[in-house]
Amino acid sequence: MEKAYFRISELCRALDVARSGFYAWCRRPESAHTQRDRRLKVLVRASFDASKQRYGSPRIHEDLLEQQEQVSRKRVIRLMQEEGLKARARKRFKCTTMSDHDQPVAANLLNRQFTAASPNQRWVGDTTEFVIGESGKLYLAAILDLFSRFTVGWAVSAVNDRHLTIKALEMALKRRCPDVGLLHHSDQGSPYASEDYQTILDAHRITCSMSRRGNCYDNAVMEAFFSSVKSELHERFDSCGEAKIELFEYIEVFYNQRRRHSTIGYISPAAYEQRSANTGGA
């Protein structure tokens, strides 16, 4: 502090402040507003750290409201700025679609209707890639339920092929046991257009829908999901083993069970489905 190098009288004179006023200010107790700011900063940082530095002000604000803290989002923004807390930036989407094939493709039946009235009504799927070490690759296939944005199935592999997407689909089918009438949407990539993948869809009487060729917006929900994964987790790992462990923690523990999703009122997919079930909405 400057007073370690200058006399108090000199500082007061430079600032045109009376010495008596300075000492009175030093003895004055902290205001209620300052005390509350100090307490809120602890809660803000706790929320930020619990999300592993993934949460910005909207989700931290919701965490505080859930704790019965009556605080505005504007105040949360100010406190985060004062503490130097900044959520990780989103990553730009990178296309991994392999649509150069001669397999039949389905029409775009979803038609960008990215909502559903109940679980297991509309699923969307896609794949993305991660870097392992200096130049290795690991691919993630995932399927989301558009009702709650719950990740119902996912799988990882060093190869982006039908075996990868089928593993994700099989997890989703085992986990959810969907009734007849489910719409499954993906891009036109060869893993989804393959005979093996389509046979499984047909066996479960699932209707297939595909994005138009080269149109990433037709599957925007999946692109947003992968963007969140890469910005809030990583897009580069030291090893496949590390990637699998961290992807499991992110998808199953954080994203499905805790992460507040803006589309469903800033609660987690699991909480949204549970609330719907409790109110008879599912």
N, C-alpha and C positions, 0 to 999 in steps of 0.2 A: 504494500500500500504506500501511497505518496507520503503519508505522515511519518513513515519510517525514515524518510530523507529530509523532510522539512518540518519545522516547528508548526504546531497547531496555530499559533498566532499568525504566522506567515500565510498559511493556507486560508485561514478565515479572511485575512485582509485581501488576498488575491481573489477570493470568491465573493467579497463584499458581504460576509456573514459575521454576525456578532459571535464572540467566543461563548458567551452565555447561551446563545441560541444553539450553537453546535453541541455543547455539553447537555443541554436540555433534550436535544434530539437523540443523543446517545442513550440517555436514561429512559426515553419514552418506550413503553412496551410495544411489541409488534401489533400491528392492526389486525383485526379479525380477517380481513381480506388477504393479507399477507400470510397469516397462519394457515388459512384454508388453501391458498396456493401451494404452500409447502407440503401440506398433506396430500393434495391432489397430485402433485408431482410424483409422489411415491406410488400412488395407485396407477398413474399413467405409465410410469416406467415398468411397473409390475406387469401390466397388460402387454406392453411392448415386448418385454423380455419373454413372457409366456408364449407369445406368438413367434418367438425366435426372430424378432425384428421384421416381421412380415406385415404387421398391422399399421395402417395409416390412421388419421384422425377419425374417419367415420366409424370404424370397427372399435377403436379404443373408446370412443364416445359411448357406443352401445354397451361395452363392457362396464363402464362406470354407471350407466343408467340401470343396468341389471343389478348392480350393487347398491341401488337406492341412493346414488349420488346425484343430486339435482345440479347439473352443470351443463352449460351450453357447449356446442361443438366449437364455437369460436374461441372459447376459453381453453378447450383442449388443444386446439391448434397453437395458441399462444404458448401454452406450457410446453408443448412438444418442441417448439422452436427455441424456447429458452433452454431446454435440456439438450438440444442438438439431436433430437430423435427424428429419423427420417426412414420411412418404409422403403424397401427395395424397389427399384424401378422395374416396370414390365419389360419383358423381352419381345423383340420383334418376331412375328410368326415366320417359320421356315417350312416350306412345303416338302413332304416326303412321299407324296402320292405317286404310285407307279401305275399310271393309267394307259400306258402304251401296251395294250394287249387286245386279244380278239375274243375275249369272253363277253357274253351278253351283259348289258347293264340295265338297271331299273330306272323308271321315271322318278322325278323328284316329287314324291307324294307329300313329303313333309312341308315343302314350299315355305320354308322359313317360319313355320309356326312353332316357335321354341317354347311352348308351354304345354301343360297337360293337366287334365282335371283330376287325375288320380295316378297312383304309382303303376308302373308296368303298362303304361298306355303308349308312350313314345320313348324310345331309346336312341341315342346317337353314339357313334363310335368313330375312332380315328387312331392313327399312330403318329409318333414323333420320335426324334432321335436325340441321344445324348452322346457326349464325347467321353471316352474312357482313356485315361492317360494322355499321351501326346496325340495319337491319331486313331485309336480304337473307337468303335461304335457300339452303342446299346440302344435298342428300340423298345419303346413302351407303347402298348396297345391298351386302350381304355374304352369303357362304355359308361355313359352317364344316363340316368333317368331324368327326363326333362321336367318331371313333376317337382322334384326336390333338388336336382343337381347332384344327387347321391351317386358316387362312383360304384356301380354295381358289379363291375368286372374289370380286371386289368391283368396284364402279363408283361414280362420283359424277356428279351432274347437278343442275341448278337446278330440275328438275321430278321429282316422285315419281310416275312412271308405269311402264307395262310396258316401255318402252324401257330404262329404268334397270335394272330387275331382269333383263331379258334379257341385257344386257351383262355383268352379274355371272355369270349362268348360263353364258353362252358362254365366259367366261374359265375357269370351273371345269371345263367339259367339255373344253376344249382342253388344260388343264393336267393333268387327271387321266385322261381317256379311260376312264371307268368301264364295267365290264362290266354285263350285264343283271342286274337284281336290286336296284339302288340304290333306296333310299327317300328321297324329298325332302320335307321338312316345312317349312311356313311358316304364316303366319296366313291369314285369309280375305280379305285385302286384294285390291282389284280388280287390281293389277298381277300378282299370282300366280294369280288366278282367270281372268285374261284368256285368250281363245282362243289368242292368239299364244304365250303362255307355256306353256300346256298342250299345244300342238302340238309344241313342242320337247321337252317331257318325254316325250310319246308316241313321238316319232320315235326317241328313245334308249331306249325301253322302261323308263323310270323311273317308279316308282310314286309317286303324289302323296298326301301326307298334310297335313291342315290342323288348326290349333288350333280349339278350340271358340270360338264367337263371344264376344269380350270377356274371354277367359281368358288373361291374360298368362303364367301359370305353365306353360301347355302348350308354350311356346317359351322357357323360362327361360334356356337356354344363350345364345341370341342376345341377350337382354336383359342378361345378365351381360357379354357381350362388348362391347356398346355402352356399358355403364356404365364398363367399363375404359378404352375409347377416350377417353371424355369426361373422365374423372377423371385419366388419365395423360397425356393430350395436351391438348386444348382442346375446348370446345364453341362457341367464337366465334373467327372469323378475320377479318383485315383485308380479304382478297380471296379469290376463288375459286382463283387461282393459288397463293397461300400455302397454302390448305387442301389442295389436291391434292398439293403437295410434302410437306407434313407428314404427311398420311395415308399416302402411299406409304412414307415412312420408318418410320412407326409400325407399319403392318401388315406390310410385306414384310421390313424390316430388323430391327425390334425384336420385334414380337409373334410372327411365325412362326419366326424364327431364334434369338432370344435369350431372350425373356421366359419365366421359369419359371412353369409352370402347376400349380396345386395339385392339380387332378384327375388329372394324369398323373405324379405323384411329383416335382413341382418341377423338371422339365426342360422345355425348349422343345418345341413341336410338331414342329419339324424333327428335333430330336435324338431324340424319342420314335419317330418314324417310322423314322429311320435305325437305331436300336437294334432295333426290331421286325424290320426287314428283315435285319439281321445275324444275328439269332437264328432266322430263319425263321418269324417270327410274322405276317408280312404276306403 
